Amino acid sequence: MGNQRWVNWSKTVSSFPESIIYPKTQDALIEAIKNAISNNTKVKIVGSGHSCSKIAETHSGILISLDNLTDIINYNKELLQLEVQSGATLRFINNYLSSQDAALSNLGTIDSQTISGAISTGTHGTGINFGSVDQQIIELTIINGLGEILILNESTNSELFNLCKVGLGAFGVIISVKIQCVPAFSLQVIQKSINFSEFGYYFNKLNESDHLRFWWAPHTNKIQLWQAKRIKGFKIFGQSRLSWFKEVIIGEWFFQFLMLISSFIKSFGKFTNNFIFDQVLGQSFNYTKYSKNAFVLPITIKQTVMEYAVPIEYTLEVLEKLHIITSSNDYYVHMPIELRFAPKNNAFLSMSYGRTSCYIGIISYKPFGKSIQYDNFFKQVHNVLSEYGARPHWAKKHYYKPSEIEQLYPHWEKAKKRRKELDPKGIFKNEFLSKLFD
């Protein structure tokens, strides 16, 4: 191991490379990679470190941070096309676009990821007619393991473009990204509490909502329904947040305190989830907000997350099985279990490649920094979801063996072949990628 240390956001993964560098220009990034190739030195790229998987972990060679590569390269206001350096965060991009009366078409609940990290791992939001972040990309510029600069889009090299959009860092280093944006829009949001028995009714109305999300509190029959309709332009109407006391003191600090108690007394978990849901998640709101402010939520408690995508037709069946598992006294399950939805995706290694999907996410918090044992519950959920051919989120925890992963992606063999062609020396490989592809 090297003598320098890098730690991810949730403090669950550490890297000890030989050196960490922070190039300030694209030319400096390219030069560093070409030098590494010449010296047969491993290279791993990191963005904001929001992944809780080991996709960016390395204990040799050079770790290259994109912290300084955050500039706007070009914005075509007429075509609504924005080109940025690979280290630009979604938050920075959102803020710039809002000044131009434009927006990203869809977002998740976190915006601190770099654009290159977000697309490389398949970051997504929810919306049955609105694709993941990678589906908004129309061009990539990468440097591969041969030191070649490649400009990829649908017209020049469709196959490689759709492989590298969700590329896991395996095929090259993203230098810049061109995004197809949309005119500014706002979301008219209805948020309310429903009973578990009502889930099927609202799920069957999925096509009537532009964006739909469910947050279920395990050990209860309570679900937060969040649905949003897109409207043109900037609109602000109604109350959208709890009081500071409920949001911060109860929703963060007291929640952590209750989770800490529940880690010692599992039976206390039901009270914890009921109380916090009623005080925080169960509150009803009806409001309108500019899109970036309506999609994104403040996430402060450190956590480990597992998220799989199942074919959407199995959603109700899977949820019933998860309800049985969480009704057991064997676990205290943190809240919420999140359900989001996405259309078919054309990125070969996307969770929703070729099929409309329901994303199911489970979570394990670290109250006041304490790590809580979650593997037994996570593995039980994995066993259920894997029966339905569920695909894992690359930035999050999963329990698949490499041989099982291969069966989930129709173009896996093609991906293995192209990786060897684009990185014959294995410059970009780490343990995570070696297990997957070798």
Secondary structure, 3 states (H helix, E strand, C coil): CCCCCEECCCCCCEECCCEEECCCCHHHHHHHHHHHHHCCCCEEEECCCCCCCCCCCCCCCEEEECCCCCCEEEEECCCCEEEEECCCEHHHHHHHHHHCCEECCCCCCCCCCEHHHHHHHCCCCCCCCCCCHHHHEEEEEEECCCCCEEEECHHHHHHHHHHHCCCCCCCCEEEEEEEECEECEEEEEEEEEEEHHHHHHHHCCHHHCCEEEEEEECCCCEEEEEEEEEEECCCCECCCCCCHHHHHHHHHHHHHHHHHHHHHCHHHHHHHHHHHHHHHHCCCEEEEEEHHHHHCCCCCCCEEEEEEEEEHHHHHHHHHHHHHHHCCCCCCCCCCEEEEEECCECCCCCCCECCCEEEEEEEEECHHHCCCCCHHHHHHHHHHHHCCCCEECCCCECCCCHHHHHHHCCCHHHHHHHHHHHCCCCCCCCHHHHHHHC
